[in-house]
Amino acid sequence: MYPEIMVIPMREELTRAGLKEARSGADVDAALAQPGTTMVVVNSICGCAAGKMRPGVRLAMQHGTTPDHSVTVFAGQDREAKASHQWSVVSGRWSAVGVSKTTLPLSVFMPGTRPRSTDTWPDH
């Protein structure tokens, strides 16, 4: 786990774009219980997140069409959030459709449909 002072700028990069942080199990449960489309972004200190994911999310949030709700969890930092019951349900749903729990940087959940992640979106 990194010192919080190191990850503050990375957290703020997404919250400034309009995402809400889910830092506890209750936050995750509440975020995923909301009606409508929810985008879940797993933030990270790694270079891939800095070079591709966070800039892509910031750009997407400027589009005219955005999810109803957008939340972020920081990998390796928000351990209580990732230990929540709802996160276990989410991870189990991904495993059931063949997506590794470790490769979920961006996921979109819509009621009544199969979850979508950057690993399961079609090429076109």
C-alpha positions as a Markdown table, in Angstrom:
| # | Residue | x | y | z |
|---|---|---|---|---|
| 1 | Met | 0.0 | 0.0 | 0.0 |
| 2 | Tyr | 1.4 | 3.4 | -1.0 |
| 3 | Pro | 1.4 | 6.4 | 1.3 |
| 4 | Glu | -1.9 | 8.3 | 0.8 |
| 5 | Ile | 0.1 | 11.5 | -0.1 |
| 6 | Met | 1.3 | 9.7 | -3.2 |
| 7 | Val | -2.1 | 8.8 | -4.5 |
| 8 | Ile | -4.0 | 12.0 | -3.8 |
| 9 | Pro | -3.2 | 13.6 | -7.2 |
| 10 | Met | -4.4 | 10.3 | -8.9 |
| 11 | Arg | -7.6 | 10.3 | -6.9 |
| 12 | Glu | -8.2 | 14.0 | -7.7 |
| 13 | Glu | -7.7 | 13.4 | -11.4 |
| 14 | Leu | -10.9 | 11.4 | -11.5 |
| 15 | Thr | -12.9 | 13.2 | -8.9 |
| 16 | Arg | -12.3 | 16.5 | -10.7 |
| 17 | Ala | -13.7 | 14.7 | -13.8 |
| 18 | Gly | -17.0 | 14.1 | -11.9 |
| 19 | Leu | -16.5 | 10.6 | -10.4 |
| 20 | Lys | -17.4 | 9.9 | -6.8 |
| 21 | Glu | -15.0 | 7.9 | -4.7 |
| 22 | Ala | -16.2 | 4.6 | -3.2 |
| 23 | Arg | -13.7 | 4.2 | -0.3 |
| 24 | Ser | -15.7 | 1.9 | 2.0 |
| 25 | Gly | -17.9 | -1.2 | 1.6 |
| 26 | Ala | -21.0 | 0.9 | 2.2 |
| 27 | Asp | -19.9 | 3.3 | -0.5 |
| 28 | Val | -19.6 | 0.5 | -3.1 |
| 29 | Asp | -22.9 | -1.1 | -2.0 |
| 30 | Ala | -24.7 | 2.2 | -2.3 |
| 31 | Ala | -23.1 | 3.0 | -5.7 |
| 32 | Leu | -24.1 | -0.3 | -7.3 |
| 33 | Ala | -27.6 | -0.3 | -5.8 |
| 34 | Gln | -28.6 | 2.9 | -7.6 |
| 35 | Pro | -30.9 | 2.6 | -10.6 |
| 36 | Gly | -29.6 | 3.3 | -14.0 |
| 37 | Thr | -26.1 | 2.8 | -15.6 |
| 38 | Thr | -23.1 | 2.9 | -13.3 |
| 39 | Met | -19.5 | 3.2 | -14.4 |
| 40 | Val | -17.0 | 1.7 | -12.0 |
| 41 | Val | -13.4 | 2.8 | -12.5 |
| 42 | Val | -10.6 | 0.9 | -10.7 |
| 43 | Asn | -7.9 | 3.5 | -10.3 |
| 44 | Ser | -4.2 | 2.6 | -9.9 |
| 45 | Ile | -0.8 | 4.0 | -9.4 |
| 46 | Cys | 0.5 | 2.1 | -12.4 |
| 47 | Gly | 1.7 | 3.6 | -15.6 |
| 48 | Cys | -1.2 | 2.2 | -17.7 |
| 49 | Ala | -3.7 | 4.0 | -15.5 |
| 50 | Ala | -1.7 | 7.3 | -15.8 |
| 51 | Gly | -1.1 | 7.0 | -19.5 |
| 52 | Lys | -4.4 | 5.5 | -20.8 |
| 53 | Met | -7.2 | 4.9 | -18.3 |
| 54 | Arg | -7.4 | 8.2 | -16.4 |
| 55 | Pro | -7.0 | 10.4 | -19.5 |
| 56 | Gly | -9.6 | 8.3 | -21.3 |
| 57 | Val | -12.1 | 8.5 | -18.5 |
| 58 | Arg | -11.6 | 12.3 | -18.3 |
| 59 | Leu | -12.2 | 12.6 | -22.0 |
| 60 | Ala | -15.3 | 10.3 | -21.8 |
| 61 | Met | -16.8 | 12.4 | -19.0 |
| 62 | Gln | -16.8 | 15.4 | -21.3 |
| 63 | His | -19.0 | 13.6 | -23.8 |
| 64 | Gly | -22.6 | 14.5 | -24.1 |
| 65 | Thr | -23.6 | 11.0 | -23.1 |
| 66 | Thr | -22.3 | 9.8 | -19.8 |
| 67 | Pro | -23.4 | 7.1 | -17.3 |
| 68 | Asp | -26.1 | 7.9 | -14.8 |
| 69 | His | -23.5 | 7.3 | -12.0 |
| 70 | Ser | -19.7 | 7.1 | -12.1 |
| 71 | Val | -17.6 | 5.9 | -9.2 |
| 72 | Thr | -14.0 | 5.0 | -8.6 |
| 73 | Val | -12.1 | 2.7 | -6.3 |
| 74 | Phe | -8.4 | 2.8 | -5.9 |
| 75 | Ala | -6.7 | -0.6 | -6.2 |
| 76 | Gly | -4.5 | -1.5 | -3.2 |
| 77 | Gln | -5.6 | 1.6 | -1.3 |
| 78 | Asp | -9.4 | 1.2 | -0.7 |
| 79 | Arg | -9.3 | -2.3 | 0.7 |
| 80 | Glu | -12.5 | -2.0 | 2.6 |
| 81 | Ala | -14.3 | -1.0 | -0.5 |
| 82 | Lys | -13.0 | -4.0 | -2.5 |
| 83 | Ala | -13.9 | -6.2 | 0.5 |
| 84 | Ser | -17.6 | -5.3 | 0.4 |
| 85 | His | -20.3 | -7.8 | -0.3 |
| 86 | Gln | -21.4 | -6.0 | -3.4 |
| 87 | Trp | -17.9 | -5.9 | -4.8 |
| 88 | Ser | -17.8 | -9.7 | -4.3 |
| 89 | Val | -21.0 | -10.0 | -6.3 |
| 90 | Val | -19.5 | -7.8 | -9.1 |
| 91 | Ser | -16.3 | -9.8 | -9.2 |
| 92 | Gly | -18.3 | -13.1 | -9.3 |
| 93 | Arg | -20.4 | -11.8 | -12.2 |
| 94 | Trp | -17.2 | -10.9 | -14.1 |
| 95 | Ser | -15.7 | -14.3 | -13.4 |
| 96 | Ala | -18.9 | -16.0 | -14.6 |
| 97 | Val | -18.5 | -14.3 | -18.0 |
| 98 | Gly | -14.8 | -15.1 | -18.3 |
| 99 | Val | -13.1 | -11.8 | -17.2 |
| 100 | Ser | -10.3 | -11.9 | -14.7 |
| 101 | Lys | -10.9 | -10.0 | -11.4 |
| 102 | Thr | -7.5 | -8.4 | -11.9 |
| 103 | Thr | -8.4 | -6.8 | -15.2 |
| 104 | Leu | -11.3 | -4.6 | -14.4 |
| 105 | Pro | -10.1 | -1.1 | -14.9 |
| 106 | Leu | -13.4 | 0.2 | -16.3 |
| 107 | Ser | -16.7 | -1.5 | -16.0 |
| 108 | Val | -20.3 | -0.4 | -16.9 |
| 109 | Phe | -23.3 | -2.0 | -15.1 |
| 110 | Met | -26.8 | -1.7 | -16.5 |
| 111 | Pro | -29.8 | -3.3 | -14.8 |
| 112 | Gly | -30.9 | -6.5 | -16.6 |
| 113 | Thr | -27.9 | -6.7 | -18.9 |
| 114 | Arg | -24.5 | -8.4 | -18.9 |
| 115 | Pro | -21.8 | -6.2 | -17.3 |
| 116 | Arg | -19.4 | -4.6 | -19.8 |
| 117 | Ser | -15.8 | -3.9 | -19.2 |
| 118 | Thr | -12.9 | -2.8 | -21.3 |
| 119 | Asp | -12.1 | -6.5 | -21.7 |
| 120 | Thr | -15.6 | -7.4 | -23.0 |
| 121 | Trp | -16.5 | -4.5 | -25.3 |
| 122 | Pro | -16.8 | -5.5 | -29.0 |
| 123 | Asp | -14.0 | -4.3 | -31.3 |
| 124 | His | -16.4 | -2.2 | -33.4 |
